[in-house]
Amino acid sequence: MKWIKYRLKTTTAAEDIVSATLMEAGVQGVEIEDRQPLTEEELAQMFVDIPPQFGADDGIAYLSFYLEPDADQEAVLSEVRAALDELRDFMDIGEASIVQSETEDKDWVNNWKQYFKQFYVDDILVIPSWETVKPEDADKMILHIDPGTAFGTGMHETTQLCIRALKKYVKPGMQILDAGTGSGILSIAALKLGAGYACGTDLDPCAVEAVSDNKQANDIAAADFDLIIGNLIDDPAVREEAGFAKYDIVTANILADVLVPMTPAVVPAMKDGAVYITSGILEGQEQKVTDACEKAGLTVLEVNQQGEWMSVVARK
């Protein structure tokens, strides 16, 4: 089947934020092309003798996404353009022009796998099923994560910020609520760190298969990690199923504009003294989230940064 390809021109400084914005607008996968030099850490993880050469960094990035021919192209593009217009108010995203073309018939469902390699979050190794754990990594905590086409890989700074916070706050037997669980990576990390139970929520039905596969890959018992498909913000049935005054930690790796209404919705699910770990917050928007936390009766414990992304941690 031929796909419709859209190629968006932006800047290397904005590529992560624009990618996240595209995903929020309904795009299910983004291919990034730029000339940014690889870091020493990235080169060490490539398992090749001669690293690729990209030429001088010109500050330009191209983000490509693909839609099926029978998809409502104009509806998706309208959402994308509206989201990009909002993003311009916060930062320079370049010209953000979008060029349409038709692709050759390829296996786009599986081609993304060539870009997902194992990586580290401090002493934790995150590795896909098609790669092998090296002998020198045998003593590390290992998360076997296959994100699928609809979710991030965990390589993003926002996920790493959340994992580091989980390492700090998870204690044996704790119960975790993971809002917007996606591939389930944060819930699985929490369970491997000693939590006793995790409940994930997500809007996307694709999360069912992704979470099921990743539970199996990490030997997570079915009863230890439940998944609810639905909107925790405005669906009383979802909040009822998740439970009230039940969780020791709530995680939410979602953009700031979603965290603002999310925060008062999750507070009733938290025990007294529970910790709220958030990320997905663009630098400069953290005040929105800290204000939402304080308005909901939470006390902000710390605000952390990695790259241009922020994490806010608060306590009930």
C-alpha positions as CSV (number, residue, x, y, z in Angstrom):
1,M,0.0,0.0,0.0
2,K,1.3,3.5,-0.8
3,W,1.2,6.1,1.9
4,I,0.9,9.9,1.8
5,K,4.1,11.4,3.2
6,Y,4.3,14.9,4.8
7,R,7.7,16.5,5.3
8,L,7.8,19.4,7.7
9,K,10.8,21.8,7.8
10,T,11.7,23.1,11.2
11,T,14.9,23.8,13.3
12,T,17.1,21.3,15.1
13,A,16.5,23.3,18.3
14,A,12.8,22.7,18.0
15,E,12.7,19.2,16.6
16,D,11.9,17.4,19.8
17,I,9.2,19.8,20.8
18,V,7.6,19.9,17.3
19,S,7.7,16.0,17.3
20,A,5.8,15.9,20.6
21,T,3.4,18.5,19.3
22,L,2.7,16.4,16.2
23,M,2.0,13.3,18.3
24,E,-0.4,15.4,20.5
25,A,-2.2,16.4,17.2
26,G,-2.8,12.8,16.2
27,V,0.3,11.8,14.3
28,Q,1.3,8.3,15.2
29,G,5.0,8.4,14.3
30,V,7.6,10.9,13.2
31,E,10.8,10.4,11.2
32,I,13.6,12.9,12.0
33,E,16.3,14.0,9.6
34,D,19.0,16.5,10.7
35,R,22.7,17.0,10.7
36,Q,23.4,17.2,14.4
37,P,26.6,15.5,15.4
38,L,26.3,12.3,17.5
39,T,27.4,12.4,21.1
40,E,30.0,10.1,22.4
41,E,27.3,8.2,24.3
42,E,25.3,7.7,21.1
43,L,28.3,6.6,19.1
44,A,29.2,4.1,21.8
45,Q,25.7,2.5,21.4
46,M,25.7,2.2,17.6
47,F,27.6,-1.1,17.3
48,V,29.2,0.0,14.0
49,D,32.9,0.4,13.0
50,I,32.4,3.6,10.9
51,P,29.8,6.0,12.2
52,P,27.6,7.8,9.7
53,Q,28.7,11.3,8.5
54,F,26.0,13.9,8.2
55,G,28.0,17.0,7.2
56,A,28.0,20.3,9.0
57,D,25.0,21.0,11.2
58,D,23.0,23.6,9.3
59,G,20.4,24.1,12.1
60,I,17.6,22.6,9.9
61,A,15.5,19.5,10.7
62,Y,12.9,17.7,8.6
63,L,10.1,15.8,10.3
64,S,8.2,13.3,8.2
65,F,5.0,11.6,9.0
66,Y,2.8,9.2,7.0
67,L,-1.0,8.9,6.5
68,E,-2.9,6.2,4.8
69,P,-4.6,7.3,1.6
70,D,-8.1,6.8,3.0
71,A,-7.4,8.8,6.1
72,D,-9.0,12.3,6.5
73,Q,-5.9,14.1,5.4
74,E,-7.3,17.6,5.8
75,A,-8.6,17.0,9.3
76,V,-5.2,15.7,10.5
77,L,-3.3,18.6,8.7
78,S,-5.7,21.1,10.2
79,E,-4.9,19.8,13.7
80,V,-1.2,19.8,13.0
81,R,-1.2,23.4,11.7
82,A,-3.3,24.6,14.6
83,A,-0.9,23.0,17.0
84,L,2.1,24.5,15.3
85,D,0.5,27.9,15.3
86,E,0.1,27.6,19.1
87,L,3.7,26.5,19.5
88,R,5.0,29.6,17.6
89,D,3.8,31.7,20.6
90,F,6.5,30.0,22.8
91,M,9.5,29.4,20.5
92,D,11.0,29.7,17.1
93,I,10.1,26.6,15.0
94,G,11.4,27.9,11.7
95,E,9.2,28.1,8.6
96,A,7.3,24.9,9.5
97,S,6.4,24.4,5.8
98,I,4.8,21.1,5.0
99,V,5.4,19.3,1.6
100,Q,3.2,16.4,0.5
101,S,4.4,13.4,-1.6
102,E,3.5,9.8,-2.2
103,T,5.8,7.0,-0.8
104,E,6.7,3.8,-2.4
105,D,5.2,0.7,-0.9
106,K,7.3,-0.2,2.2
107,D,6.8,-1.9,5.5
108,W,6.4,1.3,7.6
109,V,5.0,-0.7,10.5
110,N,8.4,-2.3,11.1
111,N,10.9,0.1,9.6
112,W,11.0,2.2,12.7
113,K,12.8,-0.6,14.5
114,Q,16.1,0.3,12.8
115,Y,16.1,3.6,14.8
116,F,15.4,2.2,18.3
117,K,18.6,0.9,19.9
118,Q,19.3,0.0,23.5
119,F,20.2,2.9,25.8
120,Y,20.8,3.7,29.5
121,V,19.1,5.7,32.2
122,D,21.9,5.8,34.7
123,D,22.2,2.1,35.8
124,I,19.0,1.0,34.0
125,L,19.3,-0.6,30.5
126,V,16.3,-0.2,28.2
127,I,16.5,-2.7,25.4
128,P,14.2,-3.8,22.6
129,S,13.4,-7.5,22.1
130,W,15.5,-7.8,18.9
131,E,18.7,-6.8,20.6
132,T,20.9,-8.8,23.0
133,V,22.1,-7.8,26.5
134,K,25.9,-7.5,26.5
135,P,27.7,-9.5,29.2
136,E,29.0,-6.3,30.8
137,D,25.3,-5.2,31.3
138,A,24.2,-8.4,33.0
139,D,24.2,-6.7,36.5
140,K,22.1,-3.8,35.4
141,M,18.3,-3.5,35.9
142,I,17.0,-4.4,32.5
143,L,13.7,-3.1,30.9
144,H,12.7,-5.0,27.8
145,I,10.5,-2.4,25.9
146,D,9.1,-2.6,22.4
147,P,7.3,0.7,22.0
148,G,5.4,-0.2,18.8
149,T,4.5,2.5,16.3
150,A,2.1,4.5,18.4
151,F,4.3,5.4,21.4
152,G,7.7,6.8,22.3
153,T,10.8,4.6,22.9
154,G,11.8,6.0,26.3
155,M,14.9,7.6,24.8
156,H,13.2,11.0,25.2
157,E,14.4,13.2,28.0
158,T,10.9,13.4,29.5
159,T,10.7,9.7,30.1
160,Q,14.2,9.6,31.6
161,L,13.3,12.4,34.0
162,C,10.3,10.3,35.2
163,I,12.4,7.1,35.6
164,R,15.0,9.0,37.7
165,A,12.2,10.3,39.9
166,L,10.8,6.8,40.3
167,K,14.2,5.6,41.3
168,K,14.2,8.2,44.1
169,Y,10.6,7.7,45.4
170,V,9.5,4.1,44.8
171,K,9.5,1.9,47.9
172,P,8.6,-1.8,48.1
173,G,5.0,-2.6,47.8
174,M,3.8,0.8,46.6
175,Q,0.9,1.2,44.2
176,I,1.4,3.3,41.1
177,L,-1.0,5.1,38.8
178,D,0.5,5.9,35.4
179,A,-1.7,8.4,33.4
180,G,-0.9,8.1,29.7
181,T,1.0,4.9,30.1
182,G,1.7,4.3,26.3
183,S,4.1,1.4,26.1
184,G,3.9,0.9,29.9
185,I,7.6,1.8,30.4
186,L,7.1,3.9,33.6
187,S,4.8,1.3,35.2
188,I,7.2,-1.5,34.4
189,A,10.1,0.5,35.7
190,A,8.3,1.2,38.9
191,L,7.4,-2.5,39.3
192,K,11.0,-3.5,38.7
193,L,12.1,-1.0,41.3
194,G,9.9,-2.7,43.9
195,A,6.4,-1.3,43.5
196,G,3.7,-3.9,44.2
197,Y,1.0,-2.8,41.7
198,A,0.6,-0.5,38.7
199,C,-2.5,0.8,36.9
200,G,-2.0,2.5,33.6
201,T,-4.6,4.7,31.7
202,D,-4.4,5.7,28.1
203,L,-6.7,7.1,25.4
204,D,-5.2,5.0,22.6
205,P,-6.5,1.4,22.2
206,C,-3.1,0.5,20.7
207,A,-1.8,0.6,24.3
208,V,-3.5,-2.7,25.0
209,E,-1.2,-4.7,22.8
210,A,1.9,-2.7,23.6
211,V,1.4,-3.0,27.3
212,S,0.6,-6.7,27.1
213,D,3.7,-7.5,25.0
214,N,5.9,-5.5,27.4
215,K,4.5,-7.1,30.5
216,Q,5.2,-10.5,29.0
217,A,8.8,-9.5,28.0
218,N,9.5,-8.3,31.5
219,D,7.8,-11.2,33.3
220,I,5.3,-8.9,34.9
221,A,2.4,-10.9,36.4
222,A,-1.0,-10.1,34.8
223,A,-2.5,-9.1,38.2
224,D,0.4,-6.6,38.9
225,F,-0.3,-4.2,36.1
226,D,-3.8,-3.3,34.9
227,L,-4.7,-1.0,32.0
228,I,-7.7,1.2,31.5
229,I,-8.5,2.7,28.1
230,G,-10.3,6.1,28.6
231,N,-9.9,9.7,29.6
232,L,-9.0,10.1,33.3
233,I,-9.6,13.8,33.1
234,D,-13.3,13.9,32.2
235,D,-14.6,10.3,32.4
236,P,-16.1,9.5,35.9
237,A,-16.2,5.8,35.0
238,V,-12.4,5.7,34.3
239,R,-11.7,7.5,37.6
240,E,-14.0,5.1,39.4
241,E,-12.3,2.1,37.9
242,A,-8.9,3.4,38.8
243,G,-9.9,4.0,42.4
244,F,-9.7,6.7,45.0
245,A,-7.2,7.4,47.8
246,K,-5.3,4.3,46.5
247,Y,-2.0,5.3,45.0
248,D,1.4,6.1,46.6
249,I,2.8,7.5,43.3
250,V,1.1,9.0,40.2
251,T,3.1,9.5,37.1
252,A,2.0,11.7,34.1
253,N,4.5,12.2,31.2
254,I,2.2,14.5,29.2
255,L,2.5,18.0,27.8
256,A,1.9,20.9,30.1
257,D,-1.4,21.9,28.6
258,V,-2.7,18.4,29.5
259,L,-1.1,18.3,32.9
260,V,-3.0,21.4,34.0
261,P,-6.5,19.7,33.8
262,M,-5.0,16.3,34.6
263,T,-3.7,17.4,38.0
264,P,-7.0,18.0,39.9
265,A,-8.4,14.9,38.3
266,V,-5.7,12.6,39.7
267,V,-5.4,14.1,43.2
268,P,-8.5,12.1,44.5
269,A,-6.7,8.9,43.5
270,M,-3.7,9.7,45.7
271,K,-3.2,8.7,49.3
272,D,-2.2,11.3,51.8
273,G,1.5,11.8,51.4
274,A,1.5,10.4,47.8
275,V,4.0,11.7,45.2
276,Y,3.0,13.2,41.8
277,I,5.7,12.8,39.1
278,T,5.2,14.8,36.0
279,S,7.2,15.6,32.8
280,G,6.6,16.4,29.2
281,I,6.9,20.1,30.2
282,L,8.6,22.5,27.8
283,E,11.1,24.8,29.4
284,G,9.3,28.0,30.3
285,Q,6.0,26.2,30.9
286,E,6.8,24.6,34.3
287,Q,5.1,27.5,36.1
288,K,1.8,26.4,34.7
289,V,2.3,22.9,36.2
290,T,3.5,24.1,39.6
291,D,0.6,26.5,39.8
292,A,-1.8,23.6,38.9
293,C,-0.2,21.5,41.6
294,E,-0.5,24.1,44.3
295,K,-4.1,25.0,43.3
296,A,-5.0,21.3,43.7
297,G,-3.5,21.2,47.2
298,L,-0.2,19.7,46.4
299,T,3.2,20.8,47.7
300,V,5.9,21.1,45.0
301,L,9.0,19.1,46.0
302,E,11.4,19.6,43.1
303,V,11.6,20.9,39.6
304,N,14.2,19.2,37.4
305,Q,15.5,19.7,33.9
306,Q,17.0,17.7,31.1
307,G,17.7,19.4,27.8
308,E,14.7,21.7,27.1
309,W,12.3,19.5,29.1
310,M,11.2,19.9,32.7
311,S,9.8,17.6,35.4
312,V,7.8,18.8,38.4
313,V,7.4,16.5,41.4
314,A,4.9,17.3,44.1
315,R,3.4,15.7,47.2
316,K,-0.2,15.5,48.5
